[in-house]
Amino acid sequence: MLRVESMDVYLSGSAILTGIDFELPKGEVAAILGPSGCGKSTLLRTIAGLVAPSSGDVLWDGGSVLDVPTHQRQFGLMFQGYALFPHMTVAENVGFGLKMGGHESIDAQVADALTSVGLSGFERRQIETLSGGERQRVALARTLAPRPRLVMLDEPLGALDRNLRAELLAETSRLLAGDQTTAIVVTHDRDEAVAMSDWLAVMRSGRIVQTGTVDEILEDPADNWVHDFIS
């Protein structure tokens, strides 16, 4: 279980996250839903270890991971914009995390990951030859290939057009549900959040203002802003 406890993040003297506190049980998918600039991406980066919290803690199964290096946390983060390596092939991109983690049978695991996202046979393709949807699938395969204990997706569909977004929304939801993955999905889109998650954490101005399913939140919203944003 992931636990984020009383976490504050200050960058350049400004409060980016304040009093972040939530639990994510194993096998559940939570969506962090909020407008652009509210701190959603910073929250993922702090959990991943790329940003140091100013106070508070990040725990897995009751033990703090703050002193654990990013590459040893067994957390997978798919960046907004995908952050693929243009000088590497598809297989090299997907296998990068496996290689860094000292995994064996990397070629087989890469092939399995690409099959799971519908890109079997793409191993030798160059990133620049891929469509936007194919790049999203490669990034997702790279994130899932090491079988991280926590998957974090930062606006995974934000760069896609509406038709392709609908297709990949269903596919991403299937992949997360099929493996009973513990995951956090960051999005500003209410429909994406509902489709991919078991419950929502609504963020505003660096704070989580309410958690629950969409029905629970609509039934008893924290304030008018939350109701209007979720509706």
Steps between C-alpha positions, in 0.01 A plus 500: 500500500616850415463764768574869447506666838472873577721588204601855410716599205657843465693594185689828477325613817150442365255240634424251221337228714349548844380236746472215247364195682349187344525120487491279192434130573675239287314413182304826483530781247462858620458800273645835605258741336545873488561802275835571338756646739346363820802281586396162360823429314711617793315254721596209271859617476524524879363148547747377237791667677579761236393785732583505871210588730554790737314307773291188538563149377443248222455144623455160339361222720569718803865572425629838385657511154640852529855367538456243222647612164249553223615199295468271803146594605343265244267780396437557130429852372375573148579865436269749337618517138643146537874598523612227261865488397515598130841338443375159619281246324162402638651190663781702654253750642277231650800308633669802658341460843556124491869551425539762774333262746728210414221281364570180309331383178453861394418418137216269604360753744516776239316278252232420761456869587465601135251221437291622793466845341442371147847576361641153442767518230585867564827420682734643234292803408643848560301734722485773235309266267217442749162670518385675817293202604788260439731716711244495782493121483879476507514727804235292673686178415823647639323593823334160545786274381688484836170415673527786752308472824358849432421644156462876456369651177525877449233619254548180295251600229544876501702523176257296288210602282147423620437186293832338585460605864175306528662186358806516722293593805324166475827315440683666788209432734504134392873465566478655846197292600625175350817480708335637815754777483544750781502829313457875509375678189533877478254678274297819465227310314210374711395229254854360479527499878172313544578247224846408628464511878323347797483836679602862463707750694399850394780758517489877507785745564740236632252330733282191482156641575294179479533126433244235407319354202340745261155408635613556860650837414197617304269389780690701760750739336745687719390829342343647188833501313539124545142437387542715189840349415379139532162550332 
